[in-house]
Amino acid sequence: MNNLTKHDQMEKMREELCGFTASPLYEYRLSNKYSPVIGEGSYDAKIMFVGEAPGKTEAITGKPFCGAAGKFLSVLLESIGLSRENVYITNIVKDRPPENRDPTPIEIALYSPFFDRQVQVIQPRVIVTLGRHSMGYVMKRYDLDLELGPISGIHGKSFETVCFDRMHTPQPLTIVTLYHPAAALYNGGMRETLKKDFEVLKKLI
């Protein structure tokens, strides 16, 4: 049984990620003086948001969702009576891919164990996926493969499953699949879609 506090466990992950030389993104991070982006928010959060990978602003600051998409995420949270301090926000991949490209399957495979450990530490009751890459990983990870489809078809929906806590006891877990807030920066119509989809979370708070 892990006797480390939640804070200590997260700091241990931070140290591991800082020296994560196995990642193909490690040298890119060093050459640009970027930081790994671990996550931010409450370690006791009931709702955990997971995106795909950090962008440039996030890699510079070491904070998730702090650019334009992050500001819209904060607006969406406020629309249902939540703040960033109430939830935990992270990404599957913890380092910025060059030119904000999509993370590769290899990168997702390398970084996803850190995300899995974060879920074990926080033990959320709801995981909200932001974008198709985090949706794909989380749905498969929690045995929802048969429910998986294009994000255009399942955005704004919730799925019931279970996860196992540190004592290997099954706990109920709800997965909510949403578009990434960045989509609203390029398509104004997505703002209303995301606001409407966020209403699903009101029932789960």
N, C-alpha and C positions, 0 to 999 in steps of 0.2 A: 504494500500500500504506500502511496506517495505521501510523505509527511511534509513536503514543501508547501508553503502557502501558495495561493493562486498567483500572487504577485511574483514570488520567487520562480514559479514554473514559467511564467511569461518572460521573465528576465533571462532565464536559462535558454529559452527559445531564441531570444534576441541575440544572445552571445553566439549561439550556434549559427544563426543566419548571417551574422556579421562575418563569420569565417567560413561561409558555405562555398568553398572552392570547387565543389562538385558541380555547381550550377554553371551552365554556359553563359549566364548573365553576370557572373561574378566580376570578370575583368572589365566588362562594360560599365558596371557600377563604379569600380575603382577609378577607371580612366576619366569618368565624368564627375567624380567626387559626390556620387549619390549615396543615399542611405537605403538599407532595406526598410520596407514599410510593414511593420508587424501587425498593427491594429490599434484601435483606440476606443475607449468607452468603459462601461462598467463590467467588471469581472463577474458580477452577479446578475447580468442582464438576462431577461427572459426571452428577448428577441435579438437575434444575431443577423446582421446584414453581411453578405459576402459578394464582392465584385470579382473581377477577373484578374487585373494586374494594375499596379500604380502607374500614373502618368508622370510627366516631368515635374509638375509642381509637387506632387506627392513624394517623388524620389528626392527632391531637393530638401523638403522639410521633414521627411520621415513620417508624415501623417497621412492617413488614408482619406480620400475624398475631400480634399481641401481646395481643389480648383473649382472651376465653373460648375462641373457636374456635382461636386460635393455641396456647393451652395444650394443647388436645386434640391438635393437630397435633404438638406436641413429644412427647406421650405415644406417638402413633402412630410417630413416627420412632424413638424409643427402643425400641419393641417389635420393630423389625427391626435394631437395633444401629447406628442412625445418630443424629447430633445435628444441630442447626441449623447448626453450624459446618462440617459436612461437605457441606452442600447449598446451593443458592441458592433463595431464596423471593421471589416478586414477585407482581404482579397485572397483568392486561392494562391496566386503567384505573388511572392513578396518583393520581387525586384522588377524594375521597369524594363520591358522589352524595348529594343531600339525602335525609334520612330513610332512609338505607340502601336506597333503591330500587335496582332492577336498572339496570345501565348501559344506555344507549340504543345503538342501532346507530351513530349519529353519534359518540358518545363512544368506542365501541370502535374505529371507523375512525380517529379522531384520535389516540388513544393507542397503538394497536397497533404503529405503526412504532418506537416506543421499545422495546417488548418485542422486536420483531424484531432491533433493534440489540443488545439485551442477549444474545440467543441467539448473535449473531455474536461478541460479546466472550467469552462464557463457553464456547461450543461444547460444550454438554452432550451426553452420549450418550443420556440419557433425559429427556423432558419429561413431568411428571405434571400433568395438568389437574385442578383442584379446582372442581367445579361445571359447570353446563351452558353458561354463557357462554364461559368459557375453553376448554372442550371444543370448542364449535362453532367458535370462531376458529382454534384450533390444528389441529384436524382438517382444516379447509378450507385453511389456510395450507400444510400439508404434504401436500396432494394425497390426503387420505383421505376425500374427500366421500362416496364410495360406501359406506364403512364407517360413516358417521355415522348415528345413530339416537337415540331417546330415551335419556337417561342411565340410566333404569331398566333398559334392555336391554343396555347396553354397559359399565356400571360394572365396575371390576375386571379389565378386559381390556387387553391390550397389542397394539399395531399397529406393524408395521415399515415404515419409510419412509426417506427420505434428506433431508439438508439440505446446503447448500453452504457451505464455509468461506470465509475471506477471500480465498483463492486460487482460489475458484470450483471447488474439488474436491468431488465428492459424498462425504459421510460418512454412515455408517449412523446412524439415529436411531430410537429406540423411543418411542412415545407411549403413556402409560398414563392411562386415564380413570377418575377417582374422583369420588365425591360430595364436596361441600364439607364440611369438618369442622363448619361451623355447623349442618348438618342434624342432627347428633347432639345438638345443644343443645335441639332442639325435638321430637325423636323418639328416645327412648332406644334403640329397636331398631337405629337406624342406627349406634350405637357398635360393635356386633358386626359389622355389615356392613362398616364401614370398616376395622376391625381385620383381618377376613378378606381384604378387598381389598388391604390393604397387604402381605400375604404375597407377592403377585405381584412386588413390588419386591425381595424377598429374592433372587430368581433373577437379578436384573439388577445387583446391587451388585458 
